[in-house]
Amino acid sequence: MAAFRAPPRKGENFELSADLNSEYKEKRKDAIKRVIANMTVQKDVSGLFPDVLKNMQTDDLEQKKLVYLYLMNYAKTQPELVILAVNTFVKDTDDPNPLVRALAIRTMGCLRAEKIIDYLCDPLQKCLRDENPYVRKTAALCVAKLYDLKPELVIENGFLETLQEMIADSNPMVVANTVAALTDIHIAAAAAGSNTEVFVITSAVLNKLLIALNECSEWGRVAILNALGRYETHDDRESEHICERVVPQFQHANASVVLSAIKVIMIHMRSVRSETLTKQLVRKMAPPLVTLLSNPPEVQWVALRDINLLLQKRPDILSNEMRVFFCKYNDPLYVKVEKLDIMVRLAGPNNVDALLSELKEYASEVDVDFVRRSIKAIGQTAIKIDEAAERCVNVLMELIGTRVSYVVQEGVVVMKDIFRKYPSTYEGVIPTLCANLDELDEPEAKASLIWIIGEYANKIDNADELLGIFVDSFTEESYPVQLQTLTAVVKLFLRKPDTSQGLVQRILNTATKDCDSPDVRDRAYIYWRLLSTDPGAAKAVVLAHRPPISLPRTTVSPALLEELLGEIPSLASVYHKPEETFVGRGRIGADAIPKGGSEKLSRPLLLASKPRTCSTSTTLPPTMDSSQPVLPQQPYSPRRLQLRTCFRGHQATRWTTWYRYLAIRVSGPMRHHHLHLASHRHISTLSVACLSVDNPCHQLLR
């Protein structure tokens, strides 16, 4: 049997090792290709490092590139063996072929192994002054990589001064790469807390950048345009000069170049005093922005997000181009959503008819989310343009008449906003809305219709019957619907006390006894006390005049808008957030947590997330900010009301009015005491307020 036993199989790495050491050149090259193929599919071929390293010294440029690629991938895992390749790297930087010289210096910069960093300085110094521009531009980027690894080495060897001299290079690509390297070093130095300006753009440097701008590749133009955006002009003439030199970049085929050019124009247009030139620049921005919408959907979305920002600053840029943003049948949803927002921003008296016709078509689409957003856009148009409000309401009534469930529900929500903008104007549509009561099954739609009924209870004959439907199912409804029902019934009682006394008594009993929400229960208590002690004050609170709503012109603050315009076309302008909110700074990965330190890390997080004033183990509501100050627990002394602060976002504001009313009726030091809202899952506000029997508001609230 032993005679027929097969020999043990050799592994694939063993065969590759044998081929890498073959005496035949083609066989060695083929083995290197197979090693790279295995490496790209995540197979571990690090054990072949010494064998691959032997094939570095070759005149075959393709083989040399493959070996360098292998070294870059496994240099971190084999730092002891990488040192053996230094002599070959240094020798290649003196090769007569500029491609080999550039390849060697690029690979040395990418290895990121500390043991060969010191050997990189002399070859890099030579390559920065090489006669071939391709080698010089490659070496310029290598300086930025070296600064990331060892900044002091770059400063000691004078590489920064060399880069600043290279800005005057005759080759535009060398200038572009030099600017990119200096910009990266400048950002890294600023992040490290350095006070020295690494990349100072003077008037002389500005002229050199403007000269090189038109002859660079796309990457080079973006780097130079970003540098121009950082430049602070001395007068309006310099700003006008920069704008005139940058405007030709609007015609570039690359979307990033176009958006970067628009960023530079928007920054320097702030210093332009000539109204005529400003109008010309704004007019020239429209065609390139429209052209961006012919790109693939992903690029379109980035462009649309940036256009949204631009319109918030300059609404007149695309005032005549609304039709360009009409949605196509094959647009993805994320593109359609951005187009809807932009169309509403561009809406005006001259184009509102075309917009409403388009939005009406969108409301018949099959995508439910898109239909809802389209109906919401109709409501936003009505709020924005007073002259078109009636036409928008007519379109909404036609859509509600289709009796499609989600269309009706979104239409009711939108009509509530229109009533808040134009009170007592479109009361004729209320019967139509009430007729669709059975179609509503979503909390927001129910709450909106209940609000309308409560607001116009004196003009709806059967308001008590309609609200009675929701009172009957009160405990089964969601909390927002319960809150809105409670307020609407109280409004009805204040307007029609004779016919709705039984209804208000029933809902107050249900809300205070059978409801498990502290918000609903506390509001019912407040209403009950107000109605029983001072109906006049109840009217002043519940039926108070509310200012009409309006459509905000910007979605961010003016200061943040200026900052984001200076970040086009980066992620900050796409997210509409400053970069520090989503890039590094305070966020740590799993590999950054020291071993055995998980307990130390979790303890302060738990303390920060648990309010000290809550005696139960409930978590904070979504609207509550755990970073806000929380008062320590204090004993409740007689004649003083000390409520614990456990705010629930916007609810604190509306409760404050009622508590101030109660405080007015309390004599003594209570009048000058700060009242705070206490409301969480198990301790209601009134129980906290009445913990002391001697409390002066105890009898009032009882």
Buried (B, 14 or more C-beta within 10 A) or exposed (E): EEEEEEEEEEEEBEEBBEBBBEEEEEBBBBBBEBBBEBBEEEEEBBBBBEBBBEBBEBEBEEBBBBBBBBBBBBBEEBBEBBEBBBEBBBBBBEBEEBBBBBBBBBBBBBBBBEEBBEBBBEBBBBBBEBEBBBBBBBBBBBBBBBBBBBBEBBBEBEBBEBBBEBBEBEBBBBBBBBBBBBBBBBEBBEEEEEEEEBBEBEEEBBEBBBEBBEEBBBBBBBBBBBBBBBBEBEEBEBBBBBBBBBBEBBEBEBBBBBBBBBBBBBBBBEBBEEEEBBEEBBEBBBEBBBBBBEEEBEBBBBBBBBBBBBBBBBEEBBBEBBEBBBBEEEBEEBBBBBBBBBBBBBBBEEBBEBBBEBBBEBBEBEEEEBBBBBBBBBBBBBBBBEEBBEBBBEBBBEBBEEEBBBBBBBBBBBBBBBBBBBBEEBEEBBEBBBEBBEBBEBBBBBBBBBBBBBBBBEEBEEBBEBBBEBBEEBEEBBBBBBBBBBBBBBBBBBBBEEEBEEBBBBBBEBBBEEBEBBBBBBBBBBBBBBBEBBEEBBBBBBBEEEEEEEBEEEEBEEEBBBBBBBBBBBEBBBBBBBBEEEEEEEEEEEEEEEEEEEEEEEEEEEEEEBBEBBEEEBEBBEEBEEEEEBBEEEEBEEBBBBBBBBBBEEBBEEBEEBBEBBBEBBEEEBEEBEBBBBBBBEBBBBBBBBBBEEBBBBEBBE
